[in-house]
């Protein structure tokens, strides 16, 4: 069996009530101008998380050409959405915060303040010395803008793409093997229990928390790794005991961060390790799944608290659809980054074309 390869964070899934409005907001403020997928159809393979029956939806994957993970914007159709009854707070279980790369934290902060966006902190420094600030989108989702100089194509944007996520867990010691071994975030750069000054702006942030920040010791690798770039994960455990599960009694796709997705090679090797660790695939598309103009194999596992982690082995994506150019990964080196990815700049869409 071929060795599994975790190429990077492909995207953060975000459930929204208005696909067009949400994408335009992420387009305007986070530079998500590159369309990978825009597909309207029925989600037929997530039945354990959608009430046992297929659910209509519109979903799209957009990326920032500067580099970083994308966003999968997901709008359920034909049903009432089930919103959280209270805001997300530290200590809850699930994806709490999406991290976003930022090459110039002061410029982004000042621009967003002048635009009247929902900035909830001043610029501060994390315990590992990273400049950052926190904000919300119009739907109440928390974002952490982090000083990060990674660049794929430099278009002088205020931000790059996704830089990782903060996840609430009930027991960090129980969660660490999942994130360090299966997902290969194997380097602990912080493990501390305290009241953290930089988190005091967040709900429950004035309470003691155990906080672990994980990075990958391996250099990025894989055909698509340069667009996704580097990333890190943060695990938060409340010393007062766990809060609410963010998707308990709600459907996957309801508003909020619905999953964290990793681009991989050799899905069978991923499956073998996941099963050996007690995290079997809970959804599996099969090896030839089409979504809009893209094609691949997606699967899901649950972390120890039930948070959904997606794996995608990409087979085909549109690089420059107007030119009839698609990238077929079937015969590509599974570890070597592809130079042709720079043509993704031709997949940029105009804001007014998002309808």
One Martini backbone bead per residue (centre of mass of N, CA, C, O) as a GRO file, in nm:
protein
  355
    1UNK     BB    1   0.097   0.035   0.021
    2UNK     BB    2   0.070   0.352   0.007
    3UNK     BB    3   0.161   0.643   0.135
    4UNK     BB    4   0.048   0.879   0.316
    5UNK     BB    5  -0.068   1.222   0.227
    6UNK     BB    6  -0.048   1.541   0.375
    7UNK     BB    7  -0.082   1.849   0.211
    8UNK     BB    8  -0.328   2.011   0.353
    9UNK     BB    9  -0.544   2.274   0.377
   10UNK     BB   10  -0.807   2.308   0.170
   11UNK     BB   11  -1.063   2.364   0.379
   12UNK     BB   12  -1.332   2.554   0.516
   13UNK     BB   13  -1.642   2.490   0.637
   14UNK     BB   14  -1.941   2.703   0.561
   15UNK     BB   15  -2.237   2.775   0.694
   16UNK     BB   16  -2.517   2.931   0.519
   17UNK     BB   17  -2.799   3.146   0.411
   18UNK     BB   18  -2.610   3.299   0.174
   19UNK     BB   19  -2.406   3.246  -0.073
   20UNK     BB   20  -2.364   3.518  -0.219
   21UNK     BB   21  -2.318   3.702   0.022
   22UNK     BB   22  -2.080   3.547   0.146
   23UNK     BB   23  -1.880   3.547  -0.087
   24UNK     BB   24  -1.865   3.854  -0.115
   25UNK     BB   25  -1.742   3.899   0.163
   26UNK     BB   26  -1.485   3.720   0.119
   27UNK     BB   27  -1.395   3.873  -0.130
   28UNK     BB   28  -1.369   4.169  -0.012
   29UNK     BB   29  -1.195   4.085   0.268
   30UNK     BB   30  -1.021   3.792   0.185
   31UNK     BB   31  -0.973   3.734  -0.134
   32UNK     BB   32  -1.202   3.522  -0.262
   33UNK     BB   33  -1.163   3.495  -0.622
   34UNK     BB   34  -1.129   3.184  -0.660
   35UNK     BB   35  -1.277   2.938  -0.860
   36UNK     BB   36  -1.335   2.589  -0.825
   37UNK     BB   37  -1.642   2.573  -0.713
   38UNK     BB   38  -1.997   2.556  -0.842
   39UNK     BB   39  -2.273   2.381  -0.683
   40UNK     BB   40  -2.593   2.239  -0.760
   41UNK     BB   41  -2.769   2.009  -0.531
   42UNK     BB   42  -2.725   1.689  -0.364
   43UNK     BB   43  -2.675   1.556  -0.045
   44UNK     BB   44  -2.611   1.191  -0.028
   45UNK     BB   45  -2.340   1.123   0.184
   46UNK     BB   46  -2.453   1.269   0.481
   47UNK     BB   47  -2.685   1.119   0.643
   48UNK     BB   48  -2.590   1.118   0.951
   49UNK     BB   49  -2.602   1.469   0.919
   50UNK     BB   50  -2.913   1.490   0.749
   51UNK     BB   51  -3.157   1.308   0.870
   52UNK     BB   52  -3.134   1.051   0.657
   53UNK     BB   53  -3.135   1.260   0.406
   54UNK     BB   54  -3.129   1.423   0.138
   55UNK     BB   55  -2.982   1.756   0.061
   56UNK     BB   56  -3.016   2.046  -0.055
   57UNK     BB   57  -2.757   2.247  -0.236
   58UNK     BB   58  -2.502   2.501  -0.218
   59UNK     BB   59  -2.161   2.491  -0.344
   60UNK     BB   60  -1.828   2.637  -0.274
   61UNK     BB   61  -1.488   2.692  -0.386
   62UNK     BB   62  -1.259   2.925  -0.244
   63UNK     BB   63  -0.967   3.129  -0.316
   64UNK     BB   64  -0.646   3.263  -0.240
   65UNK     BB   65  -0.371   3.340  -0.438
   66UNK     BB   66  -0.160   3.387  -0.206
   67UNK     BB   67  -0.246   3.170   0.008
   68UNK     BB   68  -0.414   2.895   0.132
   69UNK     BB   69  -0.691   2.805   0.238
   70UNK     BB   70  -1.010   2.751   0.182
   71UNK     BB   71  -1.361   2.789   0.110
   72UNK     BB   72  -1.664   2.621   0.194
   73UNK     BB   73  -1.962   2.719   0.067
   74UNK     BB   74  -2.278   2.642   0.247
   75UNK     BB   75  -2.619   2.601   0.123
   76UNK     BB   76  -2.902   2.518   0.224
   77UNK     BB   77  -3.201   2.371   0.087
   78UNK     BB   78  -3.546   2.341   0.164
   79UNK     BB   79  -3.483   2.448   0.467
   80UNK     BB   80  -3.462   2.501   0.784
   81UNK     BB   81  -3.252   2.659   0.993
   82UNK     BB   82  -3.015   2.577   1.261
   83UNK     BB   83  -2.937   2.771   1.514
   84UNK     BB   84  -2.767   2.892   1.748
   85UNK     BB   85  -2.866   2.993   2.077
   86UNK     BB   86  -2.558   3.058   2.122
   87UNK     BB   87  -2.262   3.156   2.132
   88UNK     BB   88  -1.953   3.100   2.083
   89UNK     BB   89  -1.722   2.934   2.309
   90UNK     BB   90  -1.486   2.870   2.508
   91UNK     BB   91  -1.518   2.503   2.541
   92UNK     BB   92  -1.636   2.422   2.310
   93UNK     BB   93  -1.732   2.177   2.055
   94UNK     BB   94  -1.522   2.240   1.786
   95UNK     BB   95  -1.516   2.490   1.553
   96UNK     BB   96  -1.426   2.814   1.655
   97UNK     BB   97  -1.177   2.902   1.457
   98UNK     BB   98  -1.057   3.083   1.184
   99UNK     BB   99  -0.763   3.110   1.017
  100UNK     BB  100  -0.574   3.398   0.879
  101UNK     BB  101  -0.372   3.524   0.662
  102UNK     BB  102  -0.123   3.803   0.723
  103UNK     BB  103   0.118   4.028   0.602
  104UNK     BB  104  -0.038   4.300   0.736
  105UNK     BB  105  -0.182   4.365   1.027
  106UNK     BB  106  -0.218   4.675   1.032
  107UNK     BB  107  -0.355   4.716   0.759
  108UNK     BB  108  -0.597   4.533   0.809
  109UNK     BB  109  -0.704   4.662   1.063
  110UNK     BB  110  -0.748   4.953   0.956
  111UNK     BB  111  -0.931   4.878   0.720
  112UNK     BB  112  -1.157   4.733   0.885
  113UNK     BB  113  -1.227   4.966   1.065
  114UNK     BB  114  -1.304   5.168   0.830
  115UNK     BB  115  -1.536   4.958   0.728
  116UNK     BB  116  -1.695   4.845   0.993
  117UNK     BB  117  -1.608   4.595   1.111
  118UNK     BB  118  -1.608   4.311   1.339
  119UNK     BB  119  -1.399   4.409   1.576
  120UNK     BB  120  -1.278   4.237   1.894
  121UNK     BB  121  -0.976   4.350   1.874
  122UNK     BB  122  -0.672   4.414   1.917
  123UNK     BB  123  -0.361   4.412   1.864
  124UNK     BB  124  -0.181   4.112   1.930
  125UNK     BB  125  -0.004   3.853   2.116
  126UNK     BB  126   0.090   3.552   2.118
  127UNK     BB  127   0.262   3.303   2.292
  128UNK     BB  128   0.440   3.271   2.000
  129UNK     BB  129   0.467   3.578   1.869
  130UNK     BB  130   0.195   3.644   1.716
  131UNK     BB  131   0.034   3.851   1.531
  132UNK     BB  132  -0.310   3.971   1.608
  133UNK     BB  133  -0.671   3.936   1.535
  134UNK     BB  134  -1.022   3.969   1.599
  135UNK     BB  135  -1.323   3.852   1.422
  136UNK     BB  136  -1.633   3.897   1.242
  137UNK     BB  137  -1.875   3.803   1.064
  138UNK     BB  138  -2.213   3.850   0.983
  139UNK     BB  139  -2.261   3.535   1.127
  140UNK     BB  140  -2.052   3.501   1.390
  141UNK     BB  141  -1.783   3.420   1.290
  142UNK     BB  142  -1.461   3.333   1.382
  143UNK     BB  143  -1.155   3.528   1.336
  144UNK     BB  144  -0.792   3.487   1.286
  145UNK     BB  145  -0.555   3.719   1.236
  146UNK     BB  146  -0.228   3.637   1.097
  147UNK     BB  147   0.094   3.672   1.089
  148UNK     BB  148   0.189   3.592   0.740
  149UNK     BB  149   0.430   3.535   0.464
  150UNK     BB  150   0.296   3.353   0.289
  151UNK     BB  151   0.343   3.278  -0.074
  152UNK     BB  152   0.233   3.222  -0.402
  153UNK     BB  153   0.079   3.489  -0.509
  154UNK     BB  154   0.157   3.829  -0.539
  155UNK     BB  155  -0.127   4.074  -0.495
  156UNK     BB  156  -0.143   4.267  -0.248
  157UNK     BB  157  -0.298   4.153  -0.012
  158UNK     BB  158  -0.435   4.160   0.306
  159UNK     BB  159  -0.482   3.852   0.255
  160UNK     BB  160  -0.509   3.526   0.283
  161UNK     BB  161  -0.576   3.228   0.372
  162UNK     BB  162  -0.601   2.964   0.542
  163UNK     BB  163  -0.416   2.876   0.871
  164UNK     BB  164  -0.645   2.721   1.023
  165UNK     BB  165  -0.747   2.613   1.363
  166UNK     BB  166  -0.980   2.620   1.634
  167UNK     BB  167  -1.035   2.359   1.877
  168UNK     BB  168  -1.273   2.204   2.068
  169UNK     BB  169  -1.202   2.006   2.361
  170UNK     BB  170  -1.229   1.772   2.632
  171UNK     BB  171  -0.934   1.611   2.570
  172UNK     BB  172  -0.622   1.657   2.480
  173UNK     BB  173  -0.486   1.382   2.529
  174UNK     BB  174  -0.695   1.233   2.345
  175UNK     BB  175  -0.648   1.420   2.079
  176UNK     BB  176  -0.347   1.418   1.995
  177UNK     BB  177  -0.319   1.159   1.818
  178UNK     BB  178  -0.504   1.252   1.594
  179UNK     BB  179  -0.341   1.522   1.516
  180UNK     BB  180  -0.039   1.403   1.517
  181UNK     BB  181  -0.083   1.137   1.337
  182UNK     BB  182  -0.309   1.155   1.122
  183UNK     BB  183  -0.245   1.481   1.052
  184UNK     BB  184   0.066   1.565   1.129
  185UNK     BB  185   0.067   1.753   1.399
  186UNK     BB  186   0.381   1.692   1.563
  187UNK     BB  187   0.431   1.992   1.682
  188UNK     BB  188   0.488   2.137   1.990
  189UNK     BB  189   0.467   2.499   2.071
  190UNK     BB  190   0.221   2.466   2.285
  191UNK     BB  191   0.167   2.399   2.655
  192UNK     BB  192  -0.094   2.563   2.832
  193UNK     BB  193  -0.218   2.684   3.152
  194UNK     BB  194  -0.451   2.964   3.141
  195UNK     BB  195  -0.492   3.307   3.127
  196UNK     BB  196  -0.532   3.467   2.821
  197UNK     BB  197  -0.492   3.773   2.696
  198UNK     BB  198  -0.570   3.718   2.383
  199UNK     BB  199  -0.868   3.579   2.481
  200UNK     BB  200  -1.048   3.799   2.639
  201UNK     BB  201  -1.236   3.882   2.385
  202UNK     BB  202  -1.366   3.611   2.434
  203UNK     BB  203  -1.585   3.389   2.508
  204UNK     BB  204  -1.444   3.273   2.810
  205UNK     BB  205  -1.144   3.416   2.811
  206UNK     BB  206  -1.137   3.452   3.148
  207UNK     BB  207  -1.063   3.153   3.154
  208UNK     BB  208  -0.921   2.871   3.213
  209UNK     BB  209  -0.689   2.715   2.978
  210UNK     BB  210  -0.601   2.470   2.757
  211UNK     BB  211  -0.318   2.514   2.529
  212UNK     BB  212  -0.256   2.389   2.193
  213UNK     BB  213   0.010   2.409   1.954
  214UNK     BB  214   0.029   2.297   1.610
  215UNK     BB  215   0.270   2.156   1.393
  216UNK     BB  216   0.465   2.078   1.112
  217UNK     BB  217   0.769   1.916   1.037
  218UNK     BB  218   0.697   1.902   0.754
  219UNK     BB  219   0.711   1.977   0.454
  220UNK     BB  220   0.553   2.068   0.199
  221UNK     BB  221   0.334   1.847  -0.002
  222UNK     BB  222   0.222   1.810  -0.318
  223UNK     BB  223   0.053   1.924  -0.588
  224UNK     BB  224  -0.125   2.158  -0.397
  225UNK     BB  225   0.058   2.291  -0.166
  226UNK     BB  226   0.116   2.594  -0.257
  227UNK     BB  227  -0.176   2.704  -0.220
  228UNK     BB  228  -0.203   2.614   0.088
  229UNK     BB  229   0.036   2.569   0.262
  230UNK     BB  230   0.069   2.657   0.567
  231UNK     BB  231  -0.011   2.541   0.913
  232UNK     BB  232  -0.226   2.543   1.212
  233UNK     BB  233  -0.318   2.414   1.537
  234UNK     BB  234  -0.579   2.454   1.795
  235UNK     BB  235  -0.625   2.354   2.132
  236UNK     BB  236  -0.920   2.363   2.351
  237UNK     BB  237  -0.953   2.347   2.716
  238UNK     BB  238  -1.164   2.343   2.971
  239UNK     BB  239  -1.140   2.347   3.325
  240UNK     BB  240  -1.476   2.337   3.359
  241UNK     BB  241  -1.550   2.192   3.116
  242UNK     BB  242  -1.752   2.118   2.876
  243UNK     BB  243  -1.943   2.233   2.643
  244UNK     BB  244  -2.095   2.260   2.368
  245UNK     BB  245  -2.207   2.107   2.086
  246UNK     BB  246  -2.232   2.265   1.788
  247UNK     BB  247  -2.394   1.993   1.634
  248UNK     BB  248  -2.607   1.939   1.827
  249UNK     BB  249  -2.913   1.901   1.686
  250UNK     BB  250  -2.773   1.941   1.404
  251UNK     BB  251  -2.692   2.004   1.084
  252UNK     BB  252  -2.500   1.962   0.838
  253UNK     BB  253  -2.487   2.311   0.721
  254UNK     BB  254  -2.534   2.467   0.935
  255UNK     BB  255  -2.445   2.737   1.081
  256UNK     BB  256  -2.096   2.738   1.040
  257UNK     BB  257  -1.838   2.526   1.117
  258UNK     BB  258  -1.846   2.204   0.960
  259UNK     BB  259  -1.534   2.176   0.861
  260UNK     BB  260  -1.211   2.012   0.812
  261UNK     BB  261  -0.993   2.009   0.524
  262UNK     BB  262  -0.788   1.756   0.363
  263UNK     BB  263  -0.534   1.709   0.150
  264UNK     BB  264  -0.475   1.399  -0.029
  265UNK     BB  265  -0.292   1.090  -0.061
  266UNK     BB  266  -0.399   0.784  -0.044
  267UNK     BB  267  -0.682   0.683   0.092
  268UNK     BB  268  -0.626   0.391   0.192
  269UNK     BB  269  -0.411   0.480   0.400
  270UNK     BB  270  -0.593   0.657   0.565
  271UNK     BB  271  -0.800   0.441   0.639
  272UNK     BB  272  -0.612   0.245   0.788
  273UNK     BB  273  -0.525   0.439   1.013
  274UNK     BB  274  -0.801   0.531   1.116
  275UNK     BB  275  -0.899   0.248   1.200
  276UNK     BB  276  -0.658   0.179   1.392
  277UNK     BB  277  -0.746   0.446   1.577
  278UNK     BB  278  -1.079   0.460   1.583
  279UNK     BB  279  -1.150   0.630   1.284
  280UNK     BB  280  -1.373   0.578   1.085
  281UNK     BB  281  -1.543   0.610   0.820
  282UNK     BB  282  -1.863   0.792   0.790
  283UNK     BB  283  -1.791   0.891   0.493
  284UNK     BB  284  -1.821   0.788   0.132
  285UNK     BB  285  -1.802   0.863  -0.212
  286UNK     BB  286  -1.588   0.743  -0.355
  287UNK     BB  287  -1.349   0.737  -0.635
  288UNK     BB  288  -1.586   0.907  -0.827
  289UNK     BB  289  -1.644   1.238  -0.761
  290UNK     BB  290  -1.863   1.491  -0.859
  291UNK     BB  291  -1.804   1.865  -0.851
  292UNK     BB  292  -1.879   1.998  -1.097
  293UNK     BB  293  -1.551   2.047  -1.238
  294UNK     BB  294  -1.479   1.839  -1.026
  295UNK     BB  295  -1.266   1.562  -0.896
  296UNK     BB  296  -1.306   1.289  -0.643
  297UNK     BB  297  -1.229   1.185  -0.296
  298UNK     BB  298  -1.445   1.164  -0.017
  299UNK     BB  299  -1.408   1.192   0.345
  300UNK     BB  300  -1.497   1.099   0.692
  301UNK     BB  301  -1.422   1.198   1.027
  302UNK     BB  302  -1.396   1.173   1.376
  303UNK     BB  303  -1.320   1.306   1.642
  304UNK     BB  304  -1.336   1.247   1.983
  305UNK     BB  305  -1.597   1.477   1.966
  306UNK     BB  306  -1.724   1.475   1.651
  307UNK     BB  307  -1.559   1.629   1.466
  308UNK     BB  308  -1.535   1.716   1.131
  309UNK     BB  309  -1.318   1.542   0.905
  310UNK     BB  310  -1.180   1.597   0.589
  311UNK     BB  311  -1.107   1.408   0.289
  312UNK     BB  312  -0.917   1.485  -0.020
  313UNK     BB  313  -0.882   1.335  -0.341
  314UNK     BB  314  -0.756   1.482  -0.611
  315UNK     BB  315  -0.808   1.461  -0.977
  316UNK     BB  316  -0.986   1.725  -1.072
  317UNK     BB  317  -0.931   2.064  -1.198
  318UNK     BB  318  -0.986   2.383  -1.267
  319UNK     BB  319  -0.769   2.626  -1.406
  320UNK     BB  320  -0.881   2.725  -1.717
  321UNK     BB  321  -1.183   2.713  -1.840
  322UNK     BB  322  -1.176   2.919  -2.079
  323UNK     BB  323  -0.924   2.734  -2.200
  324UNK     BB  324  -0.974   2.423  -2.132
  325UNK     BB  325  -0.819   2.387  -1.843
  326UNK     BB  326  -0.712   2.091  -1.680
  327UNK     BB  327  -0.633   1.903  -1.385
  328UNK     BB  328  -0.466   1.592  -1.392
  329UNK     BB  329  -0.351   1.372  -1.120
  330UNK     BB  330  -0.302   1.071  -1.205
  331UNK     BB  331   0.019   1.133  -1.333
  332UNK     BB  332   0.131   1.256  -1.077
  333UNK     BB  333   0.327   1.357  -0.838
  334UNK     BB  334   0.250   1.310  -0.496
  335UNK     BB  335   0.489   1.529  -0.388
  336UNK     BB  336   0.508   1.729  -0.617
  337UNK     BB  337   0.488   2.037  -0.702
  338UNK     BB  338   0.292   2.245  -0.912
  339UNK     BB  339   0.346   2.494  -1.147
  340UNK     BB  340   0.059   2.518  -1.298
  341UNK     BB  341  -0.103   2.660  -1.062
  342UNK     BB  342  -0.062   2.961  -1.154
  343UNK     BB  343  -0.320   2.945  -1.348
  344UNK     BB  344  -0.542   3.014  -1.133
  345UNK     BB  345  -0.568   3.320  -1.196
  346UNK     BB  346  -0.786   3.250  -1.432
  347UNK     BB  347  -1.020   3.183  -1.195
  348UNK     BB  348  -1.106   3.456  -1.168
  349UNK     BB  349  -1.376   3.646  -1.045
  350UNK     BB  350  -1.629   3.850  -1.066
  351UNK     BB  351  -1.837   3.981  -0.846
  352UNK     BB  352  -2.095   4.006  -1.045
  353UNK     BB  353  -2.090   3.681  -1.107
  354UNK     BB  354  -2.214   3.641  -0.828
  355UNK     BB  355  -2.546   3.450  -0.823
   0.00000   0.00000   0.00000
